[in-house]
Amino acid sequence: MAEVGAATLSQSQRRIREHYGAVAGNAEALDNSQIHHYSRSEQQRLPYSACSVSRGCGNPLSRAALKPGERVLDLGCGGGIDVLLAAEQVGRSGCIYGLDMTSEMLELARRNAAQAGVKNVSFIQGLIEDIPLANGAVDVVISNCVINLSDEKASVLREAWRVLAPGGRFVVADVVLVRPELPPAMRTAAAIILGCTNGVLTVGEYEALMTEIGFEGVLVEAHHSTPWQRLEDKAKRQGQNDLLADLDPQLAHEALAAAYIFGEKP
Ligand SMILES: C[S@@+](CC[C@H](N)C(=O)[O-])C[C@H]1O[C@@H](n2cnc3c(N)ncnc32)[C@H](O)[C@@H]1O
């Protein structure tokens, strides 16, 4: 298992790991208010602490059309919510890898898998920028609101491409900028308020990067934009009035959105 020692992490990765370590450590006490992308039936089948630490911006499995026997990699699996649901879909002949850099999240994910009685999953410690799997190891790469956190988004996409087998699919939920005309300072401020501390890609940037790497059928489908009111409420709750002051309500209104991103490796 690849160990992610503090020395190999950037400052930003260390900050992110600390944050999600604390989320995992608090799993039983958290409510599961952030799980609205999942059906009631999905929620009922999952351990409570897989739901309470859910921090996704979509439900990638609702768009991945997994088939029995497929091998799936979840980039930044957190408490394992999508890993556990994917395991049901691929059955015993398939397998799911959950990759995360945060030990506390991985421990929680393993406990959740044991509680759910799921056997065909492996949780791996490592970075999404340097995936500890062989070339062509999986048929599908999924991820839920993690790539935006990276300060090396192009590396993540190249690594996803590398570990996909020919014919493999990339089906990811992430946050994107749908109004590229937003001035850079506002773009940064809005992204930080939403928790995307390393900024977000525009729809065009995402598509261009993936196409350049070699993905085919690239599509970025925004499905849930962030109204000004939500951005303002969140900034105030988080004590980020300075960032709020940098934003023009009209320009920032619905500039960021949750999206599904699709691509195939020919
Ligand atoms: C926003 S949470 C999403 C978790 C999960 N996908 C979900 O939907 O609940 C981000 C997760 O990605 C992990 N993560 C963030 N940056 C990472 C990186 N560069 N490499 C590996 N894991 C990372 C964090 O530890 C955390 O568990």
The ligand as a MOL file (V3000), in Angstrom:
LIG
                    3D

  0  0  0     0  0            999 V3000
M  V30 BEGIN CTAB
M  V30 COUNTS 27 29 0 0 0
M  V30 BEGIN ATOM
M  V30 1 C -15.0940 16.3550 -1.0310 0
M  V30 2 S -14.5540 14.8380 -0.2930 0 CHG=1
M  V30 3 C -15.4450 13.7040 -1.3210 0
M  V30 4 C -15.4700 12.3100 -0.7890 0
M  V30 5 C -16.3560 11.3330 -1.5510 0
M  V30 6 N -15.9980 11.2780 -2.9420 0
M  V30 7 C -17.8050 11.7040 -1.4000 0
M  V30 8 O -18.5040 11.8530 -2.4040 0
M  V30 9 O -18.2480 11.8250 -0.2660 0 CHG=-1
M  V30 10 C -12.8890 14.7250 -0.8700 0
M  V30 11 C -12.1370 13.4440 -0.5320 0
M  V30 12 O -11.0130 13.3590 -1.4070 0
M  V30 13 C -9.8340 13.1360 -0.6770 0
M  V30 14 N -8.7530 13.8400 -1.4010 0
M  V30 15 C -8.6590 15.1780 -1.6110 0
M  V30 16 N -7.5780 15.4580 -2.3440 0
M  V30 17 C -6.9710 14.2630 -2.6090 0
M  V30 18 C -5.7880 13.8990 -3.3250 0
M  V30 19 N -5.0370 14.8160 -3.9240 0
M  V30 20 N -5.4620 12.5820 -3.3920 0
M  V30 21 C -6.2250 11.6440 -2.7780 0
M  V30 22 N -7.3460 11.9370 -2.0770 0
M  V30 23 C -7.7290 13.2320 -1.9980 0
M  V30 24 C -10.1020 13.6710 0.7060 0
M  V30 25 O -9.3050 13.0120 1.6680 0
M  V30 26 C -11.5860 13.3810 0.8750 0
M  V30 27 O -11.8210 12.1210 1.4370 0
M  V30 END ATOM
M  V30 BEGIN BOND
M  V30 1 1 1 2
M  V30 2 1 2 3
M  V30 3 1 2 10
M  V30 4 1 3 4
M  V30 5 1 4 5
M  V30 6 1 5 6
M  V30 7 1 5 7
M  V30 8 2 7 8
M  V30 9 1 7 9
M  V30 10 1 10 11
M  V30 11 1 11 12
M  V30 12 1 11 26
M  V30 13 1 12 13
M  V30 14 1 13 14
M  V30 15 1 13 24
M  V30 16 1 14 15
M  V30 17 1 14 23
M  V30 18 2 15 16
M  V30 19 1 16 17
M  V30 20 1 17 18
M  V30 21 2 17 23
M  V30 22 1 18 19
M  V30 23 2 18 20
M  V30 24 1 20 21
M  V30 25 2 21 22
M  V30 26 1 22 23
M  V30 27 1 24 25
M  V30 28 1 24 26
M  V30 29 1 26 27
M  V30 END BOND
M  V30 END CTAB
M  END
